[in-house]
Amino acid sequence: MTPEHENIKSTVNGLALHGLAPNLAWTDSSDVSNDFRSDFFTKPTIDMLKAIAMASLGDGDMDEDPTTNSLQQYVADLMGHEASLLVMTGTMGNQVALRTALRSPPHSVLADYRGHIVSWEGGGVASVCGAIVTNVVPLNGHHLTLKDVKKHSTLTETVYDAPTRVISLENTLLGTILPLADIRAISTWARSQNPPIHMHLDGARLWEAAAAGACTLRDIGECFDSIQLCFTKGIGAPIGSIIVGSTAFITRAKWARKFLGGSIRASGVIAAPARVAIDEVFLGGKLQAAHKKARIASDLWEQLGGKLQRPTETNMVWFDLEASGLTSGQFYPVAATKFNLKIGEPVLGRVVVHYQITDDAFGRLCDFFRFVLCK
């Protein structure tokens, strides 16, 4: 370590350890401790800032940054794949992966109608990939199964067809878990087709499914040809997502990342805190406590007579306000003004518990439930 690196480390440690850092936002997550709007409302930590200070500053676009290269190999190994590629956001990760998997139209992508690539990515599948999306409503009301996929896949290649070239699954989806057995069945069938259908996973919140014990990262990894994981959802890094796949796939994905404007120069400043997020939050077991709070909140809501839109399986609780006898005007403003809770947009009808939610804020959430349901 150079003297310059030693000085940086000493300065950052000194700020944190000697009481000189109260004004650094990195040292204080209190302003998100009551923020139930989403699990991307977390604050990066002082350990992430330290990691940035110690990161290498090589050119990520030229594959010359050691910190980035190390993270990419680390995540690829976690998923049981050959390679991975750092990108700026989850949306970019999905679009880069889909653009890489799809060559030239006509082609289509099969996905759950509620999926992120359908509703939250600005129509990127159409505009970036020139593909149509086959939106499938699961017959079981919960998750896609092989029966759904077979029914809605286009396997013919006449002049009238846009053949299914990608099956894009999402896990977790709206906080619910896609069972591993169904994933394996879909994957086996997709890969048996001629030509094989590319399996993509929007795994922005795959961390949550793994933390819930539904799968391991390698279990999931073997079922997909490309996987996107987000570092900002749940595990709390300040920026970044990653795409995992074969060496050949990631080599081509670099081209898609480039034309979408996602090449990163001093990429170590993104990669370094992402590695801390994986190690300290995901592998450190902090997601399970958030899941426990979500289950307690969900059980209390139902015990008080409230109704849910869907089951609580990870860190999201989805309310059915109308079925619970409530209106938006009786719900969101009261949460904010009477209980100092942040609930609502960008997605209404849910609370999302992240690892920086405090016990005090969670207690107020439970009191809020009692207030609105027991009046």
Order of alpha helices (4+ residues) and beta strands (2+ residues): alpha-alpha-alpha-beta-alpha-beta-alpha-alpha-beta-alpha-beta-alpha-beta-alpha-alpha-beta-beta-alpha-alpha-alpha-beta-alpha-beta-alpha
